[in-house]
Amino acid sequence: MGTILLVILILALIGVLPTWNHSRSWGYGPTGITGIIVVVLIVLLITGRL
């Protein structure tokens, strides 16, 4: 379950990059938030809590 969630969040991180046309005006805010969520999930997977 955790691996599936991690893959979905990595895809979301790629989707909010400001290089895409739909997210160009968003800036780097969504990328940073999604990146933090991915890092937290990686730490939780490594420690075995997820």
Biotite code that builds the C-alpha atoms (Angstrom):
import biotite.structure as struc

atoms = struc.array([
    struc.Atom([0.000, 0.000, 0.000], chain_id="A", res_id=1, res_name="MET", atom_name="CA", element="C"),
    struc.Atom([2.792, 2.399, 0.859], chain_id="A", res_id=2, res_name="GLY", atom_name="CA", element="C"),
    struc.Atom([4.620, 1.733, -2.386], chain_id="A", res_id=3, res_name="THR", atom_name="CA", element="C"),
    struc.Atom([1.507, 2.466, -4.439], chain_id="A", res_id=4, res_name="ILE", atom_name="CA", element="C"),
    struc.Atom([1.007, 5.707, -2.520], chain_id="A", res_id=5, res_name="LEU", atom_name="CA", element="C"),
    struc.Atom([4.637, 6.667, -3.113], chain_id="A", res_id=6, res_name="LEU", atom_name="CA", element="C"),
    struc.Atom([4.343, 6.040, -6.862], chain_id="A", res_id=7, res_name="VAL", atom_name="CA", element="C"),
    struc.Atom([1.168, 8.141, -7.055], chain_id="A", res_id=8, res_name="ILE", atom_name="CA", element="C"),
    struc.Atom([2.847, 11.000, -5.197], chain_id="A", res_id=9, res_name="LEU", atom_name="CA", element="C"),
    struc.Atom([5.919, 10.866, -7.441], chain_id="A", res_id=10, res_name="ILE", atom_name="CA", element="C"),
    struc.Atom([3.628, 11.091, -10.467], chain_id="A", res_id=11, res_name="LEU", atom_name="CA", element="C"),
    struc.Atom([1.863, 14.036, -8.818], chain_id="A", res_id=12, res_name="ALA", atom_name="CA", element="C"),
    struc.Atom([5.249, 15.677, -8.256], chain_id="A", res_id=13, res_name="LEU", atom_name="CA", element="C"),
    struc.Atom([6.014, 15.353, -11.957], chain_id="A", res_id=14, res_name="ILE", atom_name="CA", element="C"),
    struc.Atom([2.548, 16.678, -12.820], chain_id="A", res_id=15, res_name="GLY", atom_name="CA", element="C"),
    struc.Atom([2.921, 19.896, -10.819], chain_id="A", res_id=16, res_name="VAL", atom_name="CA", element="C"),
    struc.Atom([6.284, 20.886, -12.252], chain_id="A", res_id=17, res_name="LEU", atom_name="CA", element="C"),
    struc.Atom([6.029, 24.413, -13.656], chain_id="A", res_id=18, res_name="PRO", atom_name="CA", element="C"),
    struc.Atom([7.284, 23.303, -17.076], chain_id="A", res_id=19, res_name="THR", atom_name="CA", element="C"),
    struc.Atom([3.874, 21.893, -18.018], chain_id="A", res_id=20, res_name="TRP", atom_name="CA", element="C"),
    struc.Atom([1.358, 24.226, -19.661], chain_id="A", res_id=21, res_name="ASN", atom_name="CA", element="C"),
    struc.Atom([-1.433, 23.577, -17.153], chain_id="A", res_id=22, res_name="HIS", atom_name="CA", element="C"),
    struc.Atom([0.754, 24.411, -14.158], chain_id="A", res_id=23, res_name="SER", atom_name="CA", element="C"),
    struc.Atom([3.006, 27.147, -15.493], chain_id="A", res_id=24, res_name="ARG", atom_name="CA", element="C"),
    struc.Atom([1.273, 29.939, -13.547], chain_id="A", res_id=25, res_name="SER", atom_name="CA", element="C"),
    struc.Atom([1.295, 28.017, -10.252], chain_id="A", res_id=26, res_name="TRP", atom_name="CA", element="C"),
    struc.Atom([4.974, 28.614, -9.539], chain_id="A", res_id=27, res_name="GLY", atom_name="CA", element="C"),
    struc.Atom([7.004, 26.267, -7.349], chain_id="A", res_id=28, res_name="TYR", atom_name="CA", element="C"),
    struc.Atom([4.559, 26.094, -4.416], chain_id="A", res_id=29, res_name="GLY", atom_name="CA", element="C"),
    struc.Atom([2.777, 22.847, -5.333], chain_id="A", res_id=30, res_name="PRO", atom_name="CA", element="C"),
    struc.Atom([6.083, 21.211, -6.256], chain_id="A", res_id=31, res_name="THR", atom_name="CA", element="C"),
    struc.Atom([7.531, 22.012, -2.846], chain_id="A", res_id=32, res_name="GLY", atom_name="CA", element="C"),
    struc.Atom([4.502, 20.751, -0.954], chain_id="A", res_id=33, res_name="ILE", atom_name="CA", element="C"),
    struc.Atom([4.336, 17.542, -2.975], chain_id="A", res_id=34, res_name="THR", atom_name="CA", element="C"),
    struc.Atom([8.095, 17.084, -2.590], chain_id="A", res_id=35, res_name="GLY", atom_name="CA", element="C"),
    struc.Atom([7.847, 17.363, 1.182], chain_id="A", res_id=36, res_name="ILE", atom_name="CA", element="C"),
    struc.Atom([5.067, 14.766, 1.231], chain_id="A", res_id=37, res_name="ILE", atom_name="CA", element="C"),
    struc.Atom([7.208, 12.407, -0.890], chain_id="A", res_id=38, res_name="VAL", atom_name="CA", element="C"),
    struc.Atom([10.206, 12.841, 1.429], chain_id="A", res_id=39, res_name="VAL", atom_name="CA", element="C"),
    struc.Atom([8.067, 12.164, 4.521], chain_id="A", res_id=40, res_name="VAL", atom_name="CA", element="C"),
    struc.Atom([6.634, 9.019, 2.916], chain_id="A", res_id=41, res_name="LEU", atom_name="CA", element="C"),
    struc.Atom([10.106, 7.780, 1.961], chain_id="A", res_id=42, res_name="ILE", atom_name="CA", element="C"),
    struc.Atom([11.266, 8.249, 5.557], chain_id="A", res_id=43, res_name="VAL", atom_name="CA", element="C"),
    struc.Atom([8.174, 6.428, 6.845], chain_id="A", res_id=44, res_name="LEU", atom_name="CA", element="C"),
    struc.Atom([8.771, 3.554, 4.416], chain_id="A", res_id=45, res_name="LEU", atom_name="CA", element="C"),
    struc.Atom([12.429, 3.278, 5.432], chain_id="A", res_id=46, res_name="ILE", atom_name="CA", element="C"),
    struc.Atom([11.601, 3.260, 9.144], chain_id="A", res_id=47, res_name="THR", atom_name="CA", element="C"),
    struc.Atom([8.812, 0.717, 8.602], chain_id="A", res_id=48, res_name="GLY", atom_name="CA", element="C"),
    struc.Atom([5.972, 2.813, 9.995], chain_id="A", res_id=49, res_name="ARG", atom_name="CA", element="C"),
    struc.Atom([3.891, 2.766, 6.822], chain_id="A", res_id=50, res_name="LEU", atom_name="CA", element="C"),
])
